[in-house]
Amino acid sequence: MAEVPEARRDRRAAGWLFLGWGALYLAGMFGTTENPDAEVEYQTARSLRREGSLAIGETAAGRAIVERRFDVRQGVDGRWYAWFGVGRAVLGVPFLLAGEAASAVFPGLAQALSARTRTFAGVEVAGLPDEEPLEHLAFAATGPLASAGCVSLVFLLGRALGASAPSAILASTLAGAGTFLLAHSRSSLSDSIGLFFLLLALLAALRASRPAGFALAGLAAACCISIRPISALYLPPLAAYLLARRPGLRSLLAATLPALAMGVALAACNAARFGSLLEFGYGGAVGSGTYFSFPPWLGLLGLLLSPGRGLLFYAPPVLLAPAGARALLRSGGKAKVRFLAGTVACVLLPPAFTEGWHGGWCYGPRYALPAAAILCALAAPALESTRIRRFGVALGALGILASAPAFPVSYPVGIARANAEVAARFLDEPENSRYLYMLFQPRFAPPLLHWRLLGESRVRDQMAWARLSSVPGYGWLAAAPALLLAGGILALRRARRTPASP
């Protein structure tokens, strides 16, 4: 039997990793928009699907969002539009179609869930009906699936950096389980979707040798910006790396044209909504001139070392990245080290200058999520060493301990309790000051706080499958997590065997 080419084996392994981690993440997902920001994105996708418009629609939740001016800005047509990237809404439409199909197949389940009051993981009860619950479930599944895709891309990045398949699989495992990507995989926020396209752009740039590879890098980078416009700040090292490779005119055009086409589409969308090519909707939030005036040393300290949001606490395997960089330098990968290190710097530095460096209501430093994934990939070449491999496993175990409390108690529950306790102690302090105090106090760190709050929220507020199976006649759905976990473990075992098989 002819030997399977190495690149094909890598693709197969990446596919099995996606299936395995996708199943594991889907088993533990919230299965709804547990965060008000995500609800705004859902309403945008719904309007695009139902009305062909990006304006917030006339649903009960949509009206509440507009009345409270929550993460929206008024457009030139008088309607209200979300701040967030339109790419999230476009990608959400196929999932909404899947949710609509599920509602048609299980109308009793959809009706029973709709009779309940809308909550955000047990917090911030809006006094609204739980509209379109199965559509919300399908929309929320984009987060776990994108997170699984990120794990697969970390594996492929490790291989592109010269690591062996076992070392690259370990690096991807450390990213998927040993960092706060594990906790974030439950979420319906768009961060993991944006990260997927960023990692895809980095991988395409590292592997690009023909125009098709350059085109993929440009397109993935543009998609990343369409999801999260702030991602434009992450991409200068990508452009510099591609240019340093002295591409021919065809390759240069291949990288530029997809990005240019996406840029024109986004600019046209901005002009149609807000009357300005460069206005994505955030202008109202940052236009005061004070948003980027936060002390950067304090923001960077918070991003790296604060008990509430420190990257080193919530992603311990990133400590292996310097060893991986040294291994890569010894093998002549200086340009690759500069490329990835520069991207990490571009991820971490901009939020450090903002008063929102912490990412708001979330688990872990979500603005640093791209840095965690890239640094895990950079660590892959060092994992060839048995000693470093063992150290990596220990760091991964610490990372699991940091993220595991996000499952029995949701981050909205934890943050709400911490906010209440801090507000009771500092009645006269501004809200932002109280929030910073909470993030820098060890007693309010989620890994500790969540265990303290264990049992204070209902299981069905934490897990999609518990919520679905609580409907009379649908108890059989309680078996879904076990089946997903079993399937995920089998797929991951297959991924480990694939690179070694002929």
Secondary structure, 3 states (H helix, E strand, C coil): CCCCCHHHHHHHHHHHHHHHHHHHHHHCCCCCCCCHHHHHHHHHHHHHHHHCCCECCCCHHHHHHHHCCCCEEECCCCCEEECCCHHHHHHHHHHHHHHHHHHHHCHHHHHHHHCCECCECCECCCCCECCCHHHHHHHHCHHHHHHHHHHHHHHHHHHHCCCCHHHHHHHHHHHHHCCCHHHHCCCCCCHHHHHHHHHHHHHHHHHCCCHHHHHHHHHHHHHHHHHCHHHHHHCHHHHHHHHHCCCCHHHHHHHHHHHHHHHHHHHHHHHHHHCCCCCCCCHHHHCCCCCCCCCHHHHHHHHHHCCCCCHHHHCHHHHHHHHHHHHHHHCCCHHHHHHHHHHHHHHHHHHHCCCCCCCCCCCCCHHHHHHHHHHHHHHHHHHHCHHHHHHHHHHHHHHHHHHHHHCCCCHHHHHHHHHHHHHHHCCCCCHHHHHHHHHHCHHHCHHHHHHHCCCCCCHHHHCHHHHHHCCCCCHHHHHHHHHHHHHHHHHHHHHHHHHHCC
